[in-house]
Amino acid sequence: MSDIKFSKEELERYSRHLIIPEFNIEGQRKLKAARVLVVGSGGLGAPLLQYLAAAGVGTIGIVDFDVVEDSNLQRQVLFTQKDIGRAKVDAAKQRILEQNPHIKVITYNTTFTSENALEIAADYDLIADGTDNFPTRYLVNDVSVLLKIPNVYASIFRFEGQVTVFNHVDAHGNTGPNYRDLFPTPPPPGLVPSCAEGGVIGVLPGILGSLQANEVIKVITGVGEVLSGRLFLFDALNFETRTLKIAKDLDNPLTGKNPSLTKLIDYEQFCGLGIDKKEKKRENVKGIDVETLKKWLDGDEDIQLIDVREPFEYEIVNINGKLIPQSEVLEHVDEISSKNKVVIHCRSGKRSADVIEILQDKYGFNNLYNLEGGILDWVDKIDRSLPKY
Amino acid sequence: MRKFTDNKEKIVTSVESVGDSILQLGTLHPDLNKHLFKDDGALQTFLKIYLGDTDIKVLQNEDTPVKDGDVISIIPAIAGGKQ
């Protein structure tokens, strides 16, 4: 490690680390030698990347397939108005290199998948998970276990956050629990909304992502007591914090008594999403695209348009559909035409398809059409003056 | 889950085991049941149940006895972070 040298500029930049007795230049050398892969450069990734870059982590990899959108800027403070439309990895790389030109940043403008994950992560000493969905959470976990590298984890929802360090080997050589010890199975699709569906308070990823960055730095430098085997919970609404113990699960398919998982799997299918996608193409639900709806609305035929989103969503943007939230549809079934064509829509087309299926099953409707892509597609293809959310 | 408990984050139950306490929670707030239990009545596996700071799976699972003042926590899996 002593072969890691610093320039005068670097020594000055990192001086506040160097003068912490238990951190000192040894800690800084470890940071400079470290290679950290950050998966997801959004809400959690923003503080993570900025603090890791500022702290002098020598090599930072960033995986993200996404582009910067308006709705990101409420919390993804890595990006500015000018970055809208740019690949997140490019905008992130530019920003953190401006912050610290002494580090190396490698970008992967792609989805992290079972096909590429091991190859990408093999070059790194640690993964920081800043993703936003269950399949990728399990994928990151399994990659970290298979490659024997720690996984510094944080996740958030609305006002709540969770942080821990998975798969961490302590000074005695004992490996801590991993994600599958904590949550052996994911929730069924649709039961737990994502941030895109359920929302998140903008500061929350800043808080949790900063805690995550702190754990990354502790794991790398060996300073302090790593949050391994413990789950930190933060509730921003009532400012309650708790730390719970994570117990190992003997049935863990990777690290339990009888391991059955030795390679990566299809995580979409594991999380029930593969099946869900097939179900989406349910032959019994007739779908139309937004262009067809536009033609129908402009034509002479009477078309009933029903919006099954929530009132607060309707307030953000609507296309003059009759508002009947999904949970109230059965109570208002008498208001749905059984003669005219009825187009039902939601935000992206999933809830409306569910509603149609129930209405057809229970009441035998045969005049219902699902607006595929929902109001989001309408905004993209028909009326760009409307806001997306 | 709070939207099913009139936004209360803490509910007081008066029973003798963790399992009974969660059953009582479901009785007090029936809309919670489908989030707490699978169709066969078993607890959902994506929820972690803690007594104090300890996972009930290393205690006596749902049969873990509780006494006055104990805190049972239901910790759901959440996945947000990027979007």
Boltz contact constraints between the chains, C-beta under 6 A:
constraints:
  - contact:
      token1: [A, 40]
      token2: [B, 81]
      max_distance: 6.0
  - contact:
      token1: [A, 40]
      token2: [B, 82]
      max_distance: 6.0
  - contact:
      token1: [A, 42]
      token2: [B, 82]
      max_distance: 6.0
  - contact:
      token1: [A, 42]
      token2: [B, 83]
      max_distance: 6.0
  - contact:
      token1: [A, 43]
      token2: [B, 81]
      max_distance: 6.0
  - contact:
      token1: [A, 44]
      token2: [B, 81]
      max_distance: 6.0
  - contact:
      token1: [A, 130]
      token2: [B, 81]
      max_distance: 6.0
  - contact:
      token1: [A, 130]
      token2: [B, 82]
      max_distance: 6.0
  - contact:
      token1: [A, 131]
      token2: [B, 81]
      max_distance: 6.0
  - contact:
      token1: [A, 131]
      token2: [B, 82]
      max_distance: 6.0
  - contact:
      token1: [A, 132]
      token2: [B, 80]
      max_distance: 6.0
  - contact:
      token1: [A, 132]
      token2: [B, 81]
      max_distance: 6.0
  - contact:
      token1: [A, 132]
      token2: [B, 82]
      max_distance: 6.0
  - contact:
      token1: [A, 132]
      token2: [B, 83]
      max_distance: 6.0
  - contact:
      token1: [A, 133]
      token2: [B, 79]
      max_distance: 6.0
  - contact:
      token1: [A, 134]
      token2: [B, 79]
      max_distance: 6.0
  - contact:
      token1: [A, 137]
      token2: [B, 79]
      max_distance: 6.0
  - contact:
      token1: [A, 155]
      token2: [B, 78]
      max_distance: 6.0
  - contact:
      token1: [A, 155]
      token2: [B, 79]
      max_distance: 6.0
  - contact:
      token1: [A, 155]
      token2: [B, 80]
      max_distance: 6.0
  - contact:
      token1: [A, 155]
      token2: [B, 81]
      max_distance: 6.0
  - contact:
      token1: [A, 156]
      token2: [B, 80]
      max_distance: 6.0
  - contact:
      token1: [A, 156]
      token2: [B, 81]
      max_distance: 6.0
  - contact:
      token1: [A, 157]
      token2: [B, 78]
      max_distance: 6.0
  - contact:
      token1: [A, 157]
      token2: [B, 80]
      max_distance: 6.0
  - contact:
      token1: [A, 183]
      token2: [B, 46]
      max_distance: 6.0
  - contact:
      token1: [A, 183]
      token2: [B, 77]
      max_distance: 6.0
  - contact:
      token1: [A, 184]
      token2: [B, 45]
      max_distance: 6.0
  - contact:
      token1: [A, 185]
      token2: [B, 45]
      max_distance: 6.0
  - contact:
      token1: [A, 185]
      token2: [B, 46]
      max_distance: 6.0
  - contact:
      token1: [A, 186]
      token2: [B, 46]
      max_distance: 6.0
  - contact:
      token1: [A, 187]
      token2: [B, 46]
      max_distance: 6.0
  - contact:
      token1: [A, 187]
      token2: [B, 77]
      max_distance: 6.0
  - contact:
      token1: [A, 195]
      token2: [B, 80]
      max_distance: 6.0
  - contact:
      token1: [A, 195]
      token2: [B, 83]
      max_distance: 6.0
  - contact:
      token1: [A, 196]
      token2: [B, 83]
      max_distance: 6.0
  - contact:
      token1: [A, 200]
      token2: [B, 80]
      max_distance: 6.0
  - contact:
      token1: [A, 244]
      token2: [B, 50]
      max_distance: 6.0
  - contact:
      token1: [A, 244]
      token2: [B, 53]
      max_distance: 6.0
  - contact:
      token1: [A, 245]
      token2: [B, 53]
      max_distance: 6.0
  - contact:
      token1: [A, 245]
      token2: [B, 54]
      max_distance: 6.0
  - contact:
      token1: [A, 247]
      token2: [B, 55]
      max_distance: 6.0
  - contact:
      token1: [A, 247]
      token2: [B, 58]
      max_distance: 6.0
